[in-house]
Each structure stands twice: as structure tokens, then as C-alpha cells.
Amino acid sequence: MNKIVSSISENINIFNIFTKVYIFGSSINNQNPNDIDLLLIYKDYKDILQNEKNNISIFLGILLKLPIDITMLSEREFEETRFLEKLDSIYTKLK
């Protein structure tokens, strides 16, 4: 497990409102990525999700000293878009 994945996993509680969390992109295999790409999956949309997304981005940005790029999808959108299939297996499920 790389340092970035480990640091996020140690703070997994910040994702409590989300049902699934994935990290993908260059931060998986690169020790010096330009940013951190996260996919957050939720069951039902609530206004608080946007606030939580912003809080996570700020917290992880400070912790990892990198820009955080977050994609949020509902469980239905996640299934319909087949998001992970487009990543060529370059992702890690964190939650």
C-alpha cells in the first residue's frame, strides 16, 4: 500500500456518509502524483453531500499537500456509467 492510500485509509471515517470510496489515477502507481483522484458513491442525494465533499477535499489537501479531485456519483449512476471499467483496473477500493 502506498503512502497516499495509507494516509487516506487511516482517516477513512471522513467518508462515513458515502457507501463506497475509490482512489484512482496517477496516485495509485506514482509516488509523486500531480493530484489525488477520488470517487465517492452515495445512496441518496442530500444537500449535505456537497459540504462533505468540500470538507474532505480541504482536509485531504492539507494532509497530503496535493490537489484533490473528487467525483461523486449515486449508486445508480455508478452502475449505469460503469465508471470503474473505464479505469483499466487502475483503482483501489478504500471503503
Secondary structure, 3 states (H helix, E strand, C coil): CCHHHHHHHCCHHHHCCCCEEEEEHHHCCCCCCCCEEEEEEECCCCCHHHHHHHHHHHHHHHHHCCCEEEEEEEHHHHHHHCHHHHHCCCEEECC
